Amino acid sequence: MSEFAVMAHVLNLIRRAALSVPVLMLGLIALANLACAQQTPGVAPEPTASLRLSAAFPNDQKDLPSGLIWRVLQERAEPDGSHKLVAESDAATPVFQLPSGNYVVHVAFGLAGAAKRISLEEGAKRTDRIVLNAGGIKVIGSLADADIPGSKLSISVFVPDGNNPEGKIVARNLRGNETVRLPEGTYHVVSTYLDMTGLGPAANASDAPLSNSVVTADVRVQPGKVTVATLRHRAAQITLKLVNTPGAEALANTSFTILTPGGDVLRELIGAYPSLVLAEGEYVTIARRDGRTYQNTFRVDSGGDQDVEILAQNK
């Protein structure tokens, strides 16, 4: 199906369906954006009417002040099935000067949006408001009763999708304390602790590896509200050392492998004092140096940062 045929299908859905279900909403918004993204406003007849638009949450008389993207499309399809993009704006309350005729107005608010059919008569001065059944989610991470800096979290948001237990992803690589705007509904949120150890103060979070500390929650988005979800991670920072005797200086040029008790490899590191973040639990570490291999087991308790020593002694 071409993008023009897709847009025609979107408009048919708009005429027939309520857009409050998150899956339908997100799908319609994505398809509308696809059909509009590569178009530019064409040469239109002389404007004969004005249209002032605003958006608001349900049961709220205040107009949304920012964060909106407006698109006005002709309702009539072109011979190729497309719908011409007549005008667009990112103003909170735009005023469009348009020829008389029938249009579809679409407003996007983050990942939420809504559409409405509007008819303009010659000489009309119309004011219209679109109601957005949308809200937001903000995730805060905590560890040992202290907030985790937002830059150390990677947040993904999923919406239920049929029999898929995790759902369809709608936002990824968000940071903690960042608000994502979404249609009303229930979402599955996944928070992963980023391992920033050893990267330096100027490191970019996108360069940080993911730790195995992952927390999930189902969060309900209500119209006009930002739902704040506090997800509690249980992890600690671990520093590895290969030593000749307990408490001695670490030996350089050592490679380490961290495994679960079941033998799954979690991370591989090289150095005298490599550090990483691990979720609470039991682990096995293997150290290799000068052709020899040493092993130790250790436990991680939430918030209990520690040094883990592996003795360079063959048993």
N, C-alpha and C positions, 0 to 999 in steps of 0.2 A: 504494500500500500504506500503510495507517495505521501510526502508530508502534506500536500495540499488536500488529498483525500482524507488524511488523518484529521486535518483541521475541520473539514466539513463534518466528520463524525463527531468531533468534539462539540461543535455547535449544536448538532442534533441532541447530544446528551444534555447540553445546557438547557435546551428547551424542555426536556422531558424529566430531568432528574433533579432532586435536591442534592446540593454539594456538601453535605455535612459529614459524610463518611470519609475518614482519612485516606483510604486507598484510592477511592474515586477522585477525591480532591487533588491529591498529589499527582495522580495520573493525568487529570485534565490540565493542571497547571503546567506540567512538563510538556505535554503535547501542544498546548497553546504557545508556550515559549519556543518550541521547535518550529512551529509554523510561522512565527513572527520574527524570529531572530535574524533571518537573512533578507527580510523585506525592508524597504525604505518607503516612507510616505510618497505616494504618487502625486501627479499633478491633478488637483481636484478642481471642480467648478467653483465659481465665486461663492464664498461663505454667505449664507443667508440666515443662520441661526447660531445662537451661542448655547453652550452646555457647560455648566459649572458642576464639578463632581467633588464628593468627599466620601470618606469611609469612616466607619465607627464600629465598635463592638456592640453586640446585642445589649439592649437596655441601657445604653450609654449615650447621652446627648452630646458628648464631646467628640469632635472630629479628631481622628488620628493625626498627630502633628508631623510625622516623618516616616521614612522607611517604606514608602509606597512607590510602585511602578504602575502607571496607567497605560493601557493600550486601547485604541478605538479602531474597530474593524468594520468594514461594510458587511451588513448581514447577507446581502446578495452574493452568491458565489460567482466567480469568474468562470469562463468556459473550461478552464483547466482544473476547476474544483477548488481553487484557492480563494481566500477571502482577503481583500486588499487591506493592508494596514494604512489607515487614514491619518492617525496622529498618535503620539505618545508623549508622556511626561513623567518626571519623578517628583513633581510638586505635590504638596500635601492636598491642596484644593485647586486643581488646575481648572482653567477656563478655556474651552476649545471653541473656536469659530469654525463652523461646519456648514456645508450645504444641507438643505432639507433632505430627509431620507431616513432609512432604518439602519441601525447600527447595533453592534455587540460591544459592550464595554467590559474590559477585563482588568482587574486590579490585583496585583501580587503584593503580598506582605511577607517577606522571607519565603518560606516554603508553603505558606498558606495563600489562598486567593479566592476570588469569586468573580462571577460574570453576570451580566444583565443585558437584556434587550432594551433598546431605547429608540423611540421614534421622535423625529424632530420635524416640525412644520415650519414653513417659510416664515421668517421673522420672529420665531419663538426665542424666548430667553428662559431656558429650563435649568432648574437646579435639581440635582439628584444625589442621593446618598446610597452607598452600597454597604450592607451589613456584613461584617467578616466574623464568621464563627471560628475565631482563632485565638490562640494564646501563646504561651512559651514555656520552655523548660530550661532551667539553669541547674547544673550539677556542681555540687561542692564535695570535694574529697576530704576525708579526715583520716588521721593515723595517730593512734595512741592519744586521743583526745585533743589533738592539734590539727588545724586546717592544713591541707596539702596545698602548696602554691599551684595556681591554675596551670602554670607552664609545665608542671610535672605530671599532668593527666592527659590522656587521649580518650575522648568521648565519642562513641558511636550511638546513633539513634535508629531504631528499627520500628516499622509499623507492621501489625499483624497481616499476614498474607496467606490466606487459605490454610492448608495443613502444614505449612512451613513453621516449625516450632520457634525459630528465631525471628522470622519475618523478613520483610523487604527493607533494605537499608535506605534511609532518606537523608542522613547526615553522617559524616565521618570526620575524624581528625579535628573535632572541636576540642577546645581547652576547658579546663575547669573554670567556673565562674562566668562562662560565656553563655549568653542567652540565644537560643535558636527558636525562631517563630514557626509555629506549626498549626495546622487545622485542629479543631477540637477532636479529641479521641484519646485512646490509650496507646502508649508507646513502650517499647522495650529499650532500656538504656544500658549500655555497657561501658564501664569505666576501667581503664587500664593504666596502671602506674608506670610512668616512663622512668627508665633507669638513666638518670643524668650524671651518675657518679663518674668522675674522671674526665668529663667533657669540658670543664672550665666554665667560668661565669658567663662568657659570651656565647656559649654553645646554643645552637638552634634546636628547639625541641624536636623538629622533624628528623634530626640526625640521631636522636637518642633511641636505643633499642627498647623494645617492650619488655617489661618484667613479667613474671608469671603471676603477679598480683592483679586479679581481675574480679570486679564486683559488678553484679547486675541488679536491675530493679525494673518493675513495671510502673510507669508513671502516667497519671491522667492529666491531660491538658484541658483546661476549662476556658471558655471564651472570656477574653479581657483580662486574664490572669497569667502571671508567670509562676509556674510551679517550681519551687526550689527543692531539689532532692539531694540529701546528704548521704553519700555512700561511704561506708567505713572500710578502709583497706586494713588488712592485717599482714604487715610485712616489716622487714628490717634491712639495714645495709650491712653487708658482710664483706670483710677484707680477708683475703686468703694469703697465707704465708707458708712457704716451705722452709723449715728450720732444722738445724742439726740437733739442737737441744731446746727444751721448752723455754720460751722467753728470749731466745737468741735472735740475732739479726736475720732477716729473710734472705734466702739465696736468690740471686738474680738469674735471668735466663731460664725461668721455669714456666712451663705451660700447664694450665689447669683445665679440667673438665668437670662440670657440675652435672650430676645425674639425679633423677628421682630414685627412690628405693627399688622401683621396678626396672631401672636401667635405661630410662629415656633421657637423652642428652638435652639439657636445658641451655647451657652456655659453655663457650670455650674462651679462655682468656690467657694472656701471656704477660709476664712481668714479675717483679719482686713482690709488689703489694697490690694486685688487682682487686677492685671492689665491684660489687654488684648488689642489686636489690632483689630479694627473694621473698615470696609469700611464706607465711607461717607453715612449718612442717619439717619433715625429716629429709635429709639429703646425703648424697655420697659425693665426695670430691676425690679426683685422681690427679696427682701431680707428676709431671715427667721432667727429668733433668739428666743430662749426660747419659742418655740411653737407659736410665733406670726409672722405675715407676713406683709410686708410693700412694697409699690410699687411706682415707679417713672418713668417718661418718660424723655428722653434726646435726643439731636441731636449731631451727630459727623460731624465735618467739616474737610476736608482734611488738614493734617498738624497741626491741632489744638489739641495737646495733652491736656488733662484736667482731673480734679478730678470730679467725679459725686457723689454727696451726696444724700443719701436717709434718710429722717427724720424718726426716730423711734417713730412716733406718729400716732395713729389711727385716721382716719378722720371720 
